[in-house]
Amino acid sequence: MPQQNNSYQQKKPSFTPRPAGAKPAFGGKPAFGAKPAFVSRPAQKPIDRSHSSGFQDRRAPMVFTNENIKAPTIIIIDEEGTNVGTYPRRRALEIAQEAGKDLVQMKYDQETMTSTVKLLDYGKYMYQKQKDDKEKKKTQKSSGLKELKINYAIGDNDLQLKIKKAKEMLKDGYNVKLMIRLKGREKIYASKAVEKILSMKDSLADVGRSQFDQPKQEVQGYSMILFSK
């Protein structure tokens, strides 16, 4: 039987199918149904924050003392502010040890790699520094004025709470204005208002002082300012 010509011929695919799971060529896509290959990345090194030039809490700046001072050249200043001299690091540490004191870094020059230090007792230095910081903070707050309102008919228990609150403010360095407002017919109780303010003044005498013996009469009542001691 003669072979029948068929104009239809099966076309071969233009690509070679890749079996599922096979790895794609570089830059290619994985075959349908295949899981993408896992690409490993080198582990990142943790950030070293232990170095002095790394992160520091701004609220508590680091103080370098003695062996923690790494500069090769050290300028020593004594407690009176006199320049003792410039020494190699090892010799500077020996001088501090011989004097029974500490080297406390005040400044570091990165260009010359030189530390300027003070030769002193570190314990006493920190005690005085904390004391000065506390006094400075108190002075900054002293310009602030807080008002404490009181009712002319306030009871003894509530009055003690007001006294306690005023004492805390005065201890924190604030000046406190004691204020009793009298409205309308309440002005007939002016004597009670004065009595309450004077009672508070006496109770706060250990932490606050007033420039006047009597409360100041205002349009809406009576007041007295106590200044922090």
Secondary structure, DSSP 4 states (H G I P E B T S, - for coil): -PPPP-S--PPPPSS----TTPPPPTT-PPPTTPPPPPPP-PPPPPP---STTS---TTS----BGGG---SEEEEE-TTS-EEEEEEHHHHHHHHHHHT-EEEEEEEETTTTEEEEEEE-HHHHHHHHHHHHHHHHHHHHHT-EEEEEE-TT--HHHHHHHHHHHHHHHHTT-EEEEEEE--GGGGGGHHHHHHHHHHHHHHTTTTEE-S-SSPEEETTEEEEEEEE-
